[in-house]
Amino acid sequence: MSLEFKRFLVNSYGGLASGYVKGALGADVFRIDVSERTDEGAAPFPIYVAVTGLDRFVLDLPMHDEIEQLVRSRGGEMSAMNSQCRVSVTLETTDYGFVSQISSVLRERMGSDQEDSDSHDESIAARTAESLRYFAGLLKQYSVQTRGMEKTRPDGLFAF
């Protein structure tokens, strides 16, 4: 039996993100952040995963200075989306260690004593770190479950 990555994400996150985001990134897109969209005084800083192949995806998240060099080392690109600095990087489902590493770097920021730190920025970094930690765990679970399995093309999974 084959377990496709998109179906795994649908089961894990409960569906596809909005059509606008799907159009902007050009693939089936899942919002994977844990931020509450109704948080008082906080603008949403979503994290997206765009499935682009059998075991390939683009991770798109808010830009944080601490992760810029790490993400660039994997070919990541910086961009702006709705006046927000973002970073995107193409990864494989087996790259859960790298996703976890990004989460760890952001968590380390939270533990550092920075005099000029902004509590709103720290809140965004904390949510991003938690979302990535959870996603890394899901990627690891998916990789273990599908190791050695034949997989089907992702474009054959859903009819839109």
BABA-12422 format. One record per residue (C-alpha): x, y, z; residue number from 1; residue in three letters. Coordinates in steps of 0.5 Angstrom, whole numbers, plus 500, padded with zeros to 3 digits. Layout:
# BABA-12422
PAVO  px  py  pz pos code
PAVO   X   Y   Z NUM  Ala
...
//
This chain:
# BABA-12422
PAVO  px  py  pz pos code
PAVO 500 500 500   1  Met
PAVO 503 507 498   2  Ser
PAVO 502 513 503   3  Leu
PAVO 503 519 499   4  Glu
PAVO 506 526 502   5  Phe
PAVO 500 530 501   6  Lys
PAVO 495 525 504   7  Arg
PAVO 499 525 510   8  Phe
PAVO 499 532 510   9  Leu
PAVO 491 533 509  10  Val
PAVO 491 528 515  11  Asn
PAVO 496 531 519  12  Ser
PAVO 493 539 518  13  Tyr
PAVO 486 538 516  14  Gly
PAVO 486 540 509  15  Gly
PAVO 489 545 504  16  Leu
PAVO 491 552 505  17  Ala
PAVO 487 558 501  18  Ser
PAVO 487 558 494  19  Gly
PAVO 490 565 494  20  Tyr
PAVO 497 562 497  21  Val
PAVO 496 556 492  22  Lys
PAVO 496 560 486  23  Gly
PAVO 502 564 489  24  Ala
PAVO 506 558 490  25  Leu
PAVO 504 554 485  26  Gly
PAVO 503 548 488  27  Ala
PAVO 498 544 494  28  Asp
PAVO 499 548 500  29  Val
PAVO 499 547 507  30  Phe
PAVO 499 552 513  31  Arg
PAVO 503 549 518  32  Ile
PAVO 504 554 523  33  Asp
PAVO 501 553 530  34  Val
PAVO 499 561 531  35  Ser
PAVO 492 563 533  36  Glu
PAVO 490 567 528  37  Arg
PAVO 485 571 533  38  Thr
PAVO 491 573 537  39  Asp
PAVO 490 580 540  40  Glu
PAVO 495 585 537  41  Gly
PAVO 499 580 533  42  Ala
PAVO 499 580 525  43  Ala
PAVO 499 572 523  44  Pro
PAVO 506 570 520  45  Phe
PAVO 504 563 517  46  Pro
PAVO 508 558 515  47  Ile
PAVO 507 554 509  48  Tyr
PAVO 509 547 506  49  Val
PAVO 508 547 498  50  Ala
PAVO 508 540 496  51  Val
PAVO 512 540 489  52  Thr
PAVO 514 532 488  53  Gly
PAVO 513 525 491  54  Leu
PAVO 518 527 497  55  Asp
PAVO 519 534 495  56  Arg
PAVO 516 540 498  57  Phe
PAVO 518 548 499  58  Val
PAVO 518 550 506  59  Leu
PAVO 516 558 506  60  Asp
PAVO 516 561 513  61  Leu
PAVO 517 568 516  62  Pro
PAVO 525 571 516  63  Met
PAVO 529 571 522  64  His
PAVO 536 573 522  65  Asp
PAVO 538 567 526  66  Glu
PAVO 536 562 520  67  Ile
PAVO 538 566 514  68  Glu
PAVO 545 563 513  69  Gln
PAVO 543 556 515  70  Leu
PAVO 537 557 510  71  Val
PAVO 541 560 505  72  Arg
PAVO 546 554 506  73  Ser
PAVO 541 549 503  74  Arg
PAVO 539 554 497  75  Gly
PAVO 534 558 500  76  Gly
PAVO 531 564 498  77  Glu
PAVO 529 571 501  78  Met
PAVO 523 574 498  79  Ser
PAVO 517 579 500  80  Ala
PAVO 510 577 501  81  Met
PAVO 505 582 503  82  Asn
PAVO 510 587 506  83  Ser
PAVO 513 581 510  84  Gln
PAVO 520 578 509  85  Cys
PAVO 520 571 508  86  Arg
PAVO 525 565 506  87  Val
PAVO 523 559 502  88  Ser
PAVO 527 553 501  89  Val
PAVO 526 546 497  90  Thr
PAVO 527 540 502  91  Leu
PAVO 526 533 501  92  Glu
PAVO 521 529 506  93  Thr
PAVO 527 526 509  94  Thr
PAVO 530 533 511  95  Asp
PAVO 527 533 518  96  Tyr
PAVO 533 534 521  97  Gly
PAVO 534 540 518  98  Phe
PAVO 527 543 519  99  Val
PAVO 529 541 527 100  Ser
PAVO 535 545 526 101  Gln
PAVO 532 551 524 102  Ile
PAVO 527 550 530 103  Ser
PAVO 533 549 535 104  Ser
PAVO 536 556 532 105  Val
PAVO 530 560 533 106  Leu
PAVO 529 556 540 107  Arg
PAVO 536 558 542 108  Glu
PAVO 534 566 540 109  Arg
PAVO 529 565 545 110  Met
PAVO 534 563 551 111  Gly
PAVO 539 568 549 112  Ser
PAVO 538 575 554 113  Asp
PAVO 538 580 548 114  Gln
PAVO 537 587 551 115  Glu
PAVO 534 590 545 116  Asp
PAVO 529 584 544 117  Ser
PAVO 522 585 542 118  Asp
PAVO 517 581 545 119  Ser
PAVO 512 581 539 120  His
PAVO 518 578 535 121  Asp
PAVO 520 573 540 122  Glu
PAVO 513 571 540 123  Ser
PAVO 513 570 533 124  Ile
PAVO 520 566 533 125  Ala
PAVO 517 562 539 126  Ala
PAVO 511 560 534 127  Arg
PAVO 515 559 528 128  Thr
PAVO 520 554 532 129  Ala
PAVO 514 550 535 130  Glu
PAVO 511 549 529 131  Ser
PAVO 517 547 525 132  Leu
PAVO 519 542 531 133  Arg
PAVO 512 539 530 134  Tyr
PAVO 513 539 523 135  Phe
PAVO 520 536 523 136  Ala
PAVO 516 530 528 137  Gly
PAVO 511 529 522 138  Leu
PAVO 516 529 517 139  Leu
PAVO 520 524 521 140  Lys
PAVO 514 519 522 141  Gln
PAVO 512 520 515 142  Tyr
PAVO 519 518 513 143  Ser
PAVO 519 512 517 144  Val
PAVO 512 510 515 145  Gln
PAVO 514 510 508 146  Thr
PAVO 521 507 508 147  Arg
PAVO 522 502 502 148  Gly
PAVO 515 503 500 149  Met
PAVO 513 505 492 150  Glu
PAVO 509 512 492 151  Lys
PAVO 504 515 487 152  Thr
PAVO 505 521 483 153  Arg
PAVO 502 527 487 154  Pro
PAVO 498 530 482 155  Asp
PAVO 494 523 482 156  Gly
PAVO 492 524 489 157  Leu
PAVO 487 530 489 158  Phe
PAVO 482 532 483 159  Ala
PAVO 481 540 484 160  Phe
//
